Amino acid sequence: MTLLYQEIAEHLDNAIAQGVYRPGERLPSVRQLGEQHRVSPATAVQALRLLEDSGRIAARPRSGYYVTLRRESVLPEPASSAPLLQPTPVSGQALVLQLAKAAAERRSVPLGAAVPAPSFLPTLKIERALAGCARRHRQRIAGYEFALGNPELRRQIARRMSEAGCTLSADDIVITNGCQEAIALALRAVTEPGDIVAIESPIFYGQLQVIESLGLKAIEIPTHPRDGLSLAALELACEQWPVKACLVVPNFSNPLGYLMSEAGKRELLALAKRHDFALIEDDVYGDLGFAASRPPVVKAWDEEGRVLHCSSFSKSLSPGLRIGWIAPGRYLQRIEYLKYVANLASPSLSQIATAEILADGGFERHLRQIRRRYAEAVKRMTDAVARHFPDGTKSTQPAGGFVLWLELPDGSDALALAQRALLEGISIAPGPIFSATGKYRNFIRLNCACDWDRNVERALEKLGRLAAG
């Protein structure tokens, strides 16, 4: 359920987006907002602080709140992808593991993997929670949790899902070892080897690895870096081929960072109903948008249990906890069985500690801070790319998350660039690993959530020179 101050913040955010309040202009005062929306001054202040945390506005002493002077990216945006609507087996994903091993062995500047630096995460809080839970719950951590997962953790997740528009109970949720396992379970539950899965293009390579390991075929759907998955192309694919499932990341996808509109999400679900396929929704970046309010998920409109909603705390709390979840709707019993067969249950200590962190009330404050820091990191990386990369480089302008998708000038070879960069102690993610068919040979993805220092700046200077040939 959206709180009143969140509604006011969203109203102001929309007004800023529509140009009602322009950069540098003053917003209504606390008193004016209170009178306009018939709320207390405290509620008006909460709304303004939420916008301030998102970076949309800034407070000036004894003057009020003003719209921030945000500069548009100086880099042009890549065009929508245009893959062939043809099912194909996924292959070649072993390259991802090879690149990861090489990067780890060389201790490279980490611009490749989409993993936030520890400084972005509440590591001290996690350390204290793990130590405290280990002392207080010695008997519980010595045994297995239920296959569904720790009940209190599932209750906390169900409460958080209400902010994304979902009405779920703890019994609707299964805890997994990160979002990757959630997606693997979802695909196993709704497909058989040889089935066709519709996917975004480009798509996170980890999802391609799962598809490859299950012997599925992928059909790549054109995806725009700002508007997202082409629903018209998806409809056409479903008319031509027996699509069993669609895997989509409507909130701040990796690597594009786009945000699908609410109308688009509703139409996507309607399309799934018309063509009777399962919709697997990856929302791992859903809490990490740069606007004031958290966007709803497709699951919010799912009345038939058709959506298998997957997420985790890897990008917001810690990847090392390995806490993910799935709300699988009508497929709950199948998912519970598959989870039990795969590994009985997820680790007890991580689940108990995460539940306590969510319950103590500080997680929302952390999210506000990390969203602002991720937005700043993306802006800083975009500016550095504009300074150091060759003319003709294009970049996404993500609405959330912490990665950039770069299109290099024609003729660039991202795989060769990745190999040369590793020799210079720099890891990047080359474009072809984000495609089932090896597309995007002149694209790379950069991780922006790194500790910015002179080493990172020098790495980008080197990378720009290598990209220029």
Steps between C-alpha positions, in 0.01 A plus 500: 500500500638842399528741793366855480841668496607265218195603296589868548861434402387314188266788410788748527735266313253476211461878498878539473515243219225686311679835533256659746802568721819555302862449612595775742140594584364502854237246606197587715582552866419249773200711599376524141536126445316431823210722398493369142490132601329548837779336697707592803831686466679182609350305209593776254858498632516120456396537136762767433774299670411196290550709186821644645634149564431411136705799384205667324499802731741668741442706814643851533537642853216739593380496140317173431529211256610541137504271197857385443691611193536164330694492178393274219757245392743640245508158332233393251284199582526166316210408273261216576640155438376316190555124538336248268182347643640150465531240781857386551692279743721697738870420486838650577421609855807316634689813394343686794667269752833529320487881513399497868787268593752708307378822665523346848850362441629839384326701775379741236314830536145358530300663220362169371283316753185681619601474866498809724814582693472425875497874575152522345362232734423494876783258575534592869127450556517161326804399706321584825180324393684181403702496823195568716288237328779243530500555878124518554388224263762228540247217482320638196811563292618144569207361300314551173232758438180397325523471123277809477745691718505679834142609589600839642712583196211411271268723707743791470527450123121485467479834685757653267317367195197708601704810409527361146122459480478130594276344762686185604533291814805316628351178363519639144880533511791256469850602610780424252877529474491833320291609203689271262364190675152653505508543122640150450220353712242706312623379161515139618144527629344627177713352219652180369819459293448632149229750598517862385554789743458862391770727641606863491792585274750581638448291813711427809736218410420308821149443370640374171716255694191359672316469168799323346536260795133397474518428128246769408479714188496878523323745275648848537248787505603854396548719807535879514748647752235734641159345423596135540368181345309543172156361577407509131801282416419265788143463372630423152740239639217334693289485184783326313645272767374299803652721771477326838641780717624857485788617719491876556657765727250790483656706782853623415618206294859384477671618280266772365358646822163578340171536690189357335191720540205382707292483182772285345501265798124458482516431126784250551285305745201517264720368221610210720135416561411517129779265401496292819865517598661532843653838585825490697565842651850582623477796741847488653552872424144608587598681821781690328321758286617860496151653533327567829256208496549129449337380175237224515575151373306302240406259778284778648237444228527121488162351591562154350835411659663513157797715609800341671655798677873466579732729695779517757691728738830456312505854357357681803624313808777253414568244226684285754184430700357317195142586595251503216137405466227405261125564519392234247122531508329189363836320477568508877484126568723423202756762607503375860570146379774609260666710772492208744651261244768752396646584842243436775502864614700822501750565785334565835736765638470729197121475508468577872744791481331650193160478670635693800657767278169552319304511826710762680379788281833621363481331161280769342744770606784297350304462173451876473873553545607227259261619228655845517851357498428273204357795306813702577722207397322463166533873432869496592568202271304658213705819528825301505399303190420829324848630591705196408322290236519556123256715306193305399464319833139472615368432851176403667342742746374254763205581722639280777761241589873557461617383158561674166456340157737658250491480122849549359566633148435266207777249447582464869550146634381477860642151556845606384469817709414294810810284450728801449347676800570198723866520406489860628332390825146609408194274485197585284199304375505465118171534313477155333451322835170691537353333191388148416636549149826686570366843402630833636859451387565874539331535841632474856343528846666690784439465873465848653478391866873495564709702743593799287863594527795582277539132407148491356553828314827370353331172407235688303767709328676178393173339397411801288837485325459127437149557363634766266746247360 
